[in-house]
Each structure stands twice: as structure tokens, then as C-alpha cells.
């Protein structure tokens, strides 16, 4: 079994943004945590992609 390490981060979001993220995640069948992780990964991959 793979031993994964996780770091904890606390985000303080404006209520409107949190609500929008929750709705988007629910529509896709994910949790808000999953949705935020997907957003971070997508941004990271685009930001670090060679041009």
C-alpha cells in the first residue's frame, strides 16, 4: 500500500465563492474539497507547462 503524505491548508473564502464552488462540485458529483483540488491541479499544470 502506498504511503501518501498530505499537507493541511485552511482557506477563508468569501461566502459567495464558497457557495458557487459547492454548487459546481455538487453538479459534478464531487465534494467541495475535491473541486478545489482539481482547480489547483489544473492551474498548476497550465502554469508549469512548457511553451
N, CA, C, O and CB atoms as a CASP TS submission, in Angstrom:
PFRMAT TS
TARGET T0000
AUTHOR 0000-0000-0000
METHOD Language model
MODEL 1
PARENT N/A
ATOM      1  N   UNK     1       0.842  -1.184   0.000  1.00  0.00           N
ATOM      2  CA  UNK     1       0.000   0.000   0.000  1.00  0.00           C
ATOM      3  C   UNK     1       0.884   1.243   0.000  1.00  0.00           C
ATOM      4  O   UNK     1       1.868   1.317   0.736  1.00  0.00           O
ATOM      5  CB  UNK     1      -0.956   0.001   1.220  1.00  0.00           C
ATOM      6  N   UNK     2       0.525   2.208  -0.826  1.00  0.00           N
ATOM      7  CA  UNK     2       1.305   3.429  -0.962  1.00  0.00           C
ATOM      8  C   UNK     2       1.093   4.333   0.248  1.00  0.00           C
ATOM      9  O   UNK     2      -0.035   4.532   0.698  1.00  0.00           O
ATOM     10  CB  UNK     2       0.931   4.167  -2.257  1.00  0.00           C
ATOM     11  N   UNK     3       2.206   4.884   0.775  1.00  0.00           N
ATOM     12  CA  UNK     3       2.130   5.783   1.928  1.00  0.00           C
ATOM     13  C   UNK     3       2.125   7.220   1.420  1.00  0.00           C
ATOM     14  O   UNK     3       3.175   7.759   1.071  1.00  0.00           O
ATOM     15  CB  UNK     3       3.322   5.542   2.920  1.00  0.00           C
ATOM     16  N   UNK     4       0.942   7.845   1.375  1.00  0.00           N
ATOM     17  CA  UNK     4       0.826   9.214   0.879  1.00  0.00           C
ATOM     18  C   UNK     4       0.935  10.186   2.031  1.00  0.00           C
ATOM     19  O   UNK     4       0.448   9.925   3.131  1.00  0.00           O
ATOM     20  CB  UNK     4      -0.499   9.420   0.126  1.00  0.00           C
ATOM     21  N   UNK     5       1.579  11.311   1.770  1.00  0.00           N
ATOM     22  CA  UNK     5       1.680  12.366   2.762  1.00  0.00           C
ATOM     23  C   UNK     5       0.796  13.523   2.321  1.00  0.00           C
ATOM     24  O   UNK     5       0.764  13.883   1.144  1.00  0.00           O
ATOM     25  CB  UNK     5       3.155  12.825   2.952  1.00  0.00           C
ATOM     26  N   UNK     6       0.098  14.085   3.252  1.00  0.00           N
ATOM     27  CA  UNK     6      -0.799  15.195   2.961  1.00  0.00           C
ATOM     28  C   UNK     6      -0.427  16.400   3.815  1.00  0.00           C
ATOM     29  O   UNK     6       0.024  16.261   4.951  1.00  0.00           O
ATOM     30  CB  UNK     6      -2.265  14.790   3.205  1.00  0.00           C
ATOM     31  N   UNK     7      -0.623  17.566   3.252  1.00  0.00           N
ATOM     32  CA  UNK     7      -0.436  18.811   3.985  1.00  0.00           C
ATOM     33  C   UNK     7      -1.815  19.443   4.156  1.00  0.00           C
ATOM     34  O   UNK     7      -2.667  19.342   3.273  1.00  0.00           O
ATOM     35  CB  UNK     7       0.562  19.784   3.240  1.00  0.00           C
ATOM     36  N   UNK     8      -2.022  20.084   5.279  1.00  0.00           N
ATOM     37  CA  UNK     8      -3.304  20.718   5.539  1.00  0.00           C
ATOM     38  C   UNK     8      -3.208  22.209   5.283  1.00  0.00           C
ATOM     39  O   UNK     8      -2.250  22.868   5.684  1.00  0.00           O
ATOM     40  CB  UNK     8      -3.763  20.450   6.973  1.00  0.00           C
ATOM     41  N   UNK     9      -4.220  22.724   4.607  1.00  0.00           N
ATOM     42  CA  UNK     9      -4.292  24.150   4.284  1.00  0.00           C
ATOM     43  C   UNK     9      -5.692  24.629   4.639  1.00  0.00           C
ATOM     44  O   UNK     9      -6.683  23.964   4.337  1.00  0.00           O
ATOM     45  CB  UNK     9      -3.960  24.422   2.766  1.00  0.00           C
ATOM     46  N   UNK    10      -5.762  25.766   5.271  1.00  0.00           N
ATOM     47  CA  UNK    10      -7.058  26.351   5.585  1.00  0.00           C
ATOM     48  C   UNK    10      -7.281  27.530   4.647  1.00  0.00           C
ATOM     49  O   UNK    10      -6.429  28.410   4.522  1.00  0.00           O
ATOM     50  CB  UNK    10      -7.139  26.795   7.085  1.00  0.00           C
ATOM     51  N   UNK    11      -8.422  27.535   3.999  1.00  0.00           N
ATOM     52  CA  UNK    11      -8.770  28.633   3.098  1.00  0.00           C
ATOM     53  C   UNK    11      -9.965  29.383   3.672  1.00  0.00           C
ATOM     54  O   UNK    11     -10.950  28.777   4.094  1.00  0.00           O
ATOM     55  CB  UNK    11      -9.083  28.107   1.664  1.00  0.00           C
ATOM     56  N   UNK    12      -9.867  30.687   3.684  1.00  0.00           N
ATOM     57  CA  UNK    12     -11.003  31.522   4.064  1.00  0.00           C
ATOM     58  C   UNK    12     -11.544  32.129   2.779  1.00  0.00           C
ATOM     59  O   UNK    12     -10.902  32.967   2.146  1.00  0.00           O
ATOM     60  CB  UNK    12     -10.595  32.639   5.114  1.00  0.00           C
ATOM     61  N   UNK    13     -12.736  31.689   2.411  1.00  0.00           N
ATOM     62  CA  UNK    13     -13.333  32.114   1.154  1.00  0.00           C
ATOM     63  C   UNK    13     -14.514  33.032   1.420  1.00  0.00           C
ATOM     64  O   UNK    13     -15.220  32.874   2.416  1.00  0.00           O
ATOM     65  CB  UNK    13     -13.773  30.902   0.322  1.00  0.00           C
ATOM     66  N   UNK    14     -14.725  33.988   0.531  1.00  0.00           N
ATOM     67  CA  UNK    14     -15.960  34.755   0.618  1.00  0.00           C
ATOM     68  C   UNK    14     -17.150  33.793   0.494  1.00  0.00           C
ATOM     69  O   UNK    14     -17.086  32.820  -0.258  1.00  0.00           O
ATOM     70  CB  UNK    14     -16.011  35.860  -0.489  1.00  0.00           C
ATOM     71  N   UNK    15     -18.216  34.062   1.219  1.00  0.00           N
ATOM     72  CA  UNK    15     -19.370  33.170   1.243  1.00  0.00           C
ATOM     73  C   UNK    15     -19.912  32.902  -0.163  1.00  0.00           C
ATOM     74  O   UNK    15     -20.295  31.775  -0.476  1.00  0.00           O
ATOM     75  CB  UNK    15     -20.468  33.759   2.118  1.00  0.00           C
ATOM     76  N   UNK    16     -19.944  33.930  -1.005  1.00  0.00           N
ATOM     77  CA  UNK    16     -20.463  33.761  -2.366  1.00  0.00           C
ATOM     78  C   UNK    16     -19.606  32.780  -3.172  1.00  0.00           C
ATOM     79  O   UNK    16     -20.141  31.943  -3.899  1.00  0.00           O
ATOM     80  CB  UNK    16     -20.521  35.118  -3.085  1.00  0.00           C
ATOM     81  N   UNK    17     -18.291  32.879  -3.047  1.00  0.00           N
ATOM     82  CA  UNK    17     -17.397  31.966  -3.755  1.00  0.00           C
ATOM     83  C   UNK    17     -17.559  30.545  -3.235  1.00  0.00           C
ATOM     84  O   UNK    17     -17.597  29.598  -4.020  1.00  0.00           O
ATOM     85  CB  UNK    17     -15.937  32.420  -3.613  1.00  0.00           C
ATOM     86  N   UNK    18     -17.654  30.388  -1.919  1.00  0.00           N
ATOM     87  CA  UNK    18     -17.838  29.059  -1.336  1.00  0.00           C
ATOM     88  C   UNK    18     -19.134  28.423  -1.837  1.00  0.00           C
ATOM     89  O   UNK    18     -19.161  27.239  -2.174  1.00  0.00           O
ATOM     90  CB  UNK    18     -17.845  29.141   0.202  1.00  0.00           C
ATOM     91  N   UNK    19     -20.187  29.201  -1.883  1.00  0.00           N
ATOM     92  CA  UNK    19     -21.473  28.698  -2.366  1.00  0.00           C
ATOM     93  C   UNK    19     -21.374  28.257  -3.820  1.00  0.00           C
ATOM     94  O   UNK    19     -21.882  27.197  -4.186  1.00  0.00           O
ATOM     95  CB  UNK    19     -22.559  29.768  -2.214  1.00  0.00           C
ATOM     96  N   UNK    20     -20.721  29.071  -4.650  1.00  0.00           N
ATOM     97  CA  UNK    20     -20.564  28.715  -6.063  1.00  0.00           C
ATOM     98  C   UNK    20     -19.727  27.448  -6.233  1.00  0.00           C
ATOM     99  O   UNK    20     -20.042  26.603  -7.070  1.00  0.00           O
ATOM    100  CB  UNK    20     -19.919  29.870  -6.830  1.00  0.00           C
ATOM    101  N   UNK    21     -18.661  27.316  -5.439  1.00  0.00           N
ATOM    102  CA  UNK    21     -17.834  26.111  -5.501  1.00  0.00           C
ATOM    103  C   UNK    21     -18.630  24.878  -5.067  1.00  0.00           C
ATOM    104  O   UNK    21     -18.516  23.815  -5.676  1.00  0.00           O
ATOM    105  CB  UNK    21     -16.585  26.274  -4.618  1.00  0.00           C
ATOM    106  N   UNK    22     -19.432  25.024  -4.017  1.00  0.00           N
ATOM    107  CA  UNK    22     -20.248  23.906  -3.546  1.00  0.00           C
ATOM    108  C   UNK    22     -21.247  23.463  -4.608  1.00  0.00           C
ATOM    109  O   UNK    22     -21.429  22.266  -4.834  1.00  0.00           O
ATOM    110  CB  UNK    22     -20.984  24.290  -2.265  1.00  0.00           C
ATOM    111  N   UNK    23     -21.889  24.420  -5.254  1.00  0.00           N
ATOM    112  CA  UNK    23     -22.859  24.078  -6.302  1.00  0.00           C
ATOM    113  C   UNK    23     -22.184  23.397  -7.488  1.00  0.00           C
ATOM    114  O   UNK    23     -22.681  22.400  -8.012  1.00  0.00           O
ATOM    115  CB  UNK    23     -23.596  25.337  -6.776  1.00  0.00           C
ATOM    116  N   UNK    24     -21.051  23.944  -7.900  1.00  0.00           N
ATOM    117  CA  UNK    24     -20.311  23.353  -9.023  1.00  0.00           C
ATOM    118  C   UNK    24     -19.874  21.929  -8.689  1.00  0.00           C
ATOM    119  O   UNK    24     -20.009  21.024  -9.512  1.00  0.00           O
ATOM    120  CB  UNK    24     -19.079  24.218  -9.379  1.00  0.00           C
ATOM    121  N   UNK    25     -19.352  21.735  -7.483  1.00  0.00           N
ATOM    122  CA  UNK    25     -18.913  20.408  -7.058  1.00  0.00           C
ATOM    123  C   UNK    25     -20.097  19.443  -7.007  1.00  0.00           C
ATOM    124  O   UNK    25     -19.998  18.311  -7.480  1.00  0.00           O
ATOM    125  CB  UNK    25     -18.224  20.483  -5.682  1.00  0.00           C
ATOM    126  N   UNK    26     -21.202  19.885  -6.440  1.00  0.00           N
ATOM    127  CA  UNK    26     -22.391  19.027  -6.331  1.00  0.00           C
ATOM    128  C   UNK    26     -22.896  18.623  -7.707  1.00  0.00           C
ATOM    129  O   UNK    26     -23.269  17.470  -7.920  1.00  0.00           O
ATOM    130  CB  UNK    26     -23.507  19.744  -5.554  1.00  0.00           C
ATOM    131  N   UNK    27     -22.911  19.574  -8.646  1.00  0.00           N
ATOM    132  CA  UNK    27     -23.369  19.271 -10.004  1.00  0.00           C
ATOM    133  C   UNK    27     -22.484  18.229 -10.684  1.00  0.00           C
ATOM    134  O   UNK    27     -22.959  17.459 -11.518  1.00  0.00           O
ATOM    135  CB  UNK    27     -23.402  20.545 -10.841  1.00  0.00           C
ATOM    136  N   UNK    28     -21.214  18.204 -10.332  1.00  0.00           N
ATOM    137  CA  UNK    28     -20.276  17.245 -10.918  1.00  0.00           C
ATOM    138  C   UNK    28     -20.200  15.942 -10.113  1.00  0.00           C
ATOM    139  O   UNK    28     -19.583  14.973 -10.554  1.00  0.00           O
ATOM    140  CB  UNK    28     -18.890  17.871 -11.016  1.00  0.00           C
ATOM    141  N   UNK    29     -20.828  15.923  -8.938  1.00  0.00           N
ATOM    142  CA  UNK    29     -20.793  14.724  -8.100  1.00  0.00           C
ATOM    143  C   UNK    29     -19.561  14.641  -7.217  1.00  0.00           C
ATOM    144  O   UNK    29     -19.174  13.551  -6.795  1.00  0.00           O
ATOM    145  CB  UNK    29     -20.864  13.503  -8.961  1.00  0.00           C
ATOM    146  N   UNK    30     -18.939  15.777  -6.932  1.00  0.00           N
ATOM    147  CA  UNK    30     -17.739  15.822  -6.103  1.00  0.00           C
ATOM    148  C   UNK    30     -18.001  16.601  -4.813  1.00  0.00           C
ATOM    149  O   UNK    30     -19.032  17.255  -4.659  1.00  0.00           O
ATOM    150  CB  UNK    30     -16.574  16.455  -6.880  1.00  0.00           C
ATOM    151  N   UNK    31     -17.052  16.513  -3.905  1.00  0.00           N
ATOM    152  CA  UNK    31     -17.095  17.353  -2.709  1.00  0.00           C
ATOM    153  C   UNK    31     -16.436  18.685  -3.036  1.00  0.00           C
ATOM    154  O   UNK    31     -15.733  18.803  -4.040  1.00  0.00           O
ATOM    155  CB  UNK    31     -16.387  16.659  -1.498  1.00  0.00           C
ATOM    156  N   UNK    32     -16.659  19.677  -2.201  1.00  0.00           N
ATOM    157  CA  UNK    32     -16.022  20.982  -2.416  1.00  0.00           C
ATOM    158  C   UNK    32     -14.499  20.831  -2.331  1.00  0.00           C
ATOM    159  O   UNK    32     -13.767  21.490  -3.070  1.00  0.00           O
ATOM    160  CB  UNK    32     -16.530  22.026  -1.370  1.00  0.00           C
ATOM    161  N   UNK    33     -14.028  19.971  -1.440  1.00  0.00           N
ATOM    162  CA  UNK    33     -12.583  19.723  -1.323  1.00  0.00           C
ATOM    163  C   UNK    33     -12.021  19.185  -2.637  1.00  0.00           C
ATOM    164  O   UNK    33     -10.986  19.649  -3.114  1.00  0.00           O
ATOM    165  CB  UNK    33     -12.292  18.729  -0.174  1.00  0.00           C
ATOM    166  N   UNK    34     -12.709  18.205  -3.214  1.00  0.00           N
ATOM    167  CA  UNK    34     -12.270  17.649  -4.497  1.00  0.00           C
ATOM    168  C   UNK    34     -12.231  18.726  -5.578  1.00  0.00           C
ATOM    169  O   UNK    34     -11.267  18.822  -6.337  1.00  0.00           O
ATOM    170  CB  UNK    34     -13.196  16.503  -4.929  1.00  0.00           C
ATOM    171  N   UNK    35     -13.286  19.530  -5.640  1.00  0.00           N
ATOM    172  CA  UNK    35     -13.370  20.581  -6.658  1.00  0.00           C
ATOM    173  C   UNK    35     -12.205  21.561  -6.541  1.00  0.00           C
ATOM    174  O   UNK    35     -11.614  21.949  -7.548  1.00  0.00           O
ATOM    175  CB  UNK    35     -14.700  21.333  -6.539  1.00  0.00           C
ATOM    176  N   UNK    36     -11.878  21.958  -5.322  1.00  0.00           N
ATOM    177  CA  UNK    36     -10.773  22.897  -5.103  1.00  0.00           C
ATOM    178  C   UNK    36      -9.439  22.266  -5.502  1.00  0.00           C
ATOM    179  O   UNK    36      -8.593  22.931  -6.100  1.00  0.00           O
ATOM    180  CB  UNK    36     -10.728  23.343  -3.627  1.00  0.00           C
ATOM    181  N   UNK    37      -9.249  20.985  -5.175  1.00  0.00           N
ATOM    182  CA  UNK    37      -8.015  20.290  -5.567  1.00  0.00           C
ATOM    183  C   UNK    37      -7.905  20.219  -7.090  1.00  0.00           C
ATOM    184  O   UNK    37      -6.827  20.442  -7.643  1.00  0.00           O
ATOM    185  CB  UNK    37      -7.974  18.864  -4.961  1.00  0.00           C
ATOM    186  N   UNK    38      -9.017  19.909  -7.775  1.00  0.00           N
ATOM    187  CA  UNK    38      -8.995  19.876  -9.244  1.00  0.00           C
ATOM    188  C   UNK    38      -8.606  21.242  -9.818  1.00  0.00           C
ATOM    189  O   UNK    38      -7.825  21.325 -10.765  1.00  0.00           O
ATOM    190  CB  UNK    38     -10.374  19.444  -9.793  1.00  0.00           C
ATOM    191  N   UNK    39      -9.152  22.298  -9.242  1.00  0.00           N
ATOM    192  CA  UNK    39      -8.844  23.655  -9.715  1.00  0.00           C
ATOM    193  C   UNK    39      -7.362  23.959  -9.525  1.00  0.00           C
ATOM    194  O   UNK    39      -6.715  24.486 -10.429  1.00  0.00           O
ATOM    195  CB  UNK    39      -9.705  24.705  -8.969  1.00  0.00           C
ATOM    196  N   UNK    40      -6.826  23.630  -8.359  1.00  0.00           N
ATOM    197  CA  UNK    40      -5.398  23.863  -8.119  1.00  0.00           C
ATOM    198  C   UNK    40      -4.529  23.073  -9.087  1.00  0.00           C
ATOM    199  O   UNK    40      -3.577  23.617  -9.647  1.00  0.00           O
ATOM    200  CB  UNK    40      -5.036  23.495  -6.683  1.00  0.00           C
ATOM    201  N   UNK    41      -4.848  21.788  -9.293  1.00  0.00           N
ATOM    202  CA  UNK    41      -4.051  20.962 -10.201  1.00  0.00           C
ATOM    203  C   UNK    41      -4.094  21.507 -11.627  1.00  0.00           C
ATOM    204  O   UNK    41      -3.066  21.583 -12.300  1.00  0.00           O
ATOM    205  CB  UNK    41      -4.549  19.512 -10.179  1.00  0.00           C
ATOM    206  N   UNK    42      -5.289  21.885 -12.083  1.00  0.00           N
ATOM    207  CA  UNK    42      -5.425  22.422 -13.432  1.00  0.00           C
ATOM    208  C   UNK    42      -4.583  23.687 -13.588  1.00  0.00           C
ATOM    209  O   UNK    42      -3.882  23.853 -14.586  1.00  0.00           O
ATOM    210  CB  UNK    42      -6.904  22.717 -13.750  1.00  0.00           C
ATOM    211  N   UNK    43      -4.655  24.564 -12.613  1.00  0.00           N
ATOM    212  CA  UNK    43      -3.861  25.794 -12.660  1.00  0.00           C
ATOM    213  C   UNK    43      -2.368  25.464 -12.670  1.00  0.00           C
ATOM    214  O   UNK    43      -1.614  26.020 -13.469  1.00  0.00           O
ATOM    215  CB  UNK    43      -4.201  26.707 -11.458  1.00  0.00           C
ATOM    216  N   UNK    44      -1.941  24.564 -11.787  1.00  0.00           N
ATOM    217  CA  UNK    44      -0.529  24.203 -11.700  1.00  0.00           C
ATOM    218  C   UNK    44      -0.021  23.609 -13.012  1.00  0.00           C
ATOM    219  O   UNK    44       1.056  23.973 -13.484  1.00  0.00           O
ATOM    220  CB  UNK    44      -0.307  23.214 -10.559  1.00  0.00           C
ATOM    221  N   UNK    45      -0.788  22.701 -13.598  1.00  0.00           N
ATOM    222  CA  UNK    45      -0.372  22.074 -14.852  1.00  0.00           C
ATOM    223  C   UNK    45      -0.249  23.088 -15.983  1.00  0.00           C
ATOM    224  O   UNK    45       0.684  23.019 -16.784  1.00  0.00           O
ATOM    225  CB  UNK    45      -1.356  20.986 -15.243  1.00  0.00           C
ATOM    226  N   UNK    46      -1.186  24.025 -16.051  1.00  0.00           N
ATOM    227  CA  UNK    46      -1.119  25.062 -17.083  1.00  0.00           C
ATOM    228  C   UNK    46       0.047  26.018 -16.825  1.00  0.00           C
ATOM    229  O   UNK    46       0.737  26.429 -17.758  1.00  0.00           O
ATOM    230  CB  UNK    46      -2.442  25.845 -17.142  1.00  0.00           C
ATOM    231  N   UNK    47       0.258  26.365 -15.572  1.00  0.00           N
ATOM    232  CA  UNK    47       1.304  27.335 -15.214  1.00  0.00           C
ATOM    233  C   UNK    47       2.710  26.766 -15.404  1.00  0.00           C
ATOM    234  O   UNK    47       3.657  27.520 -15.628  1.00  0.00           O
ATOM    235  CB  UNK    47       1.127  27.785 -13.765  1.00  0.00           C
ATOM    236  N   UNK    48       2.852  25.451 -15.318  1.00  0.00           N
ATOM    237  CA  UNK    48       4.176  24.841 -15.414  1.00  0.00           C
ATOM    238  C   UNK    48       4.423  24.142 -16.735  1.00  0.00           C
ATOM    239  O   UNK    48       5.495  23.573 -16.942  1.00  0.00           O
ATOM    240  CB  UNK    48       4.363  23.867 -14.302  1.00  0.00           C
ATOM    241  N   UNK    49       3.447  24.173 -17.635  1.00  0.00           N
ATOM    242  CA  UNK    49       3.607  23.515 -18.934  1.00  0.00           C
ATOM    243  C   UNK    49       4.627  24.265 -19.790  1.00  0.00           C
ATOM    244  O   UNK    49       4.603  25.494 -19.865  1.00  0.00           O
ATOM    245  CB  UNK    49       2.250  23.428 -19.670  1.00  0.00           C
ATOM    246  N   UNK    50       5.520  23.517 -20.431  1.00  0.00           N
ATOM    247  CA  UNK    50       6.486  24.182 -21.312  1.00  0.00           C
ATOM    248  C   UNK    50       5.775  24.798 -22.524  1.00  0.00           C
ATOM    249  O   UNK    50       4.802  24.246 -23.038  1.00  0.00           O
ATOM    250  CB  UNK    50       7.574  23.180 -21.779  1.00  0.00           C
ATOM    251  N   UNK    51       6.265  25.907 -22.947  1.00  0.00           N
ATOM    252  CA  UNK    51       5.646  26.597 -24.094  1.00  0.00           C
ATOM    253  C   UNK    51       6.297  26.238 -25.394  1.00  0.00           C
ATOM    254  O   UNK    51       5.892  26.734 -26.446  1.00  0.00           O
ATOM    255  CB  UNK    51       5.705  28.088 -23.909  1.00  0.00           C
TER
END
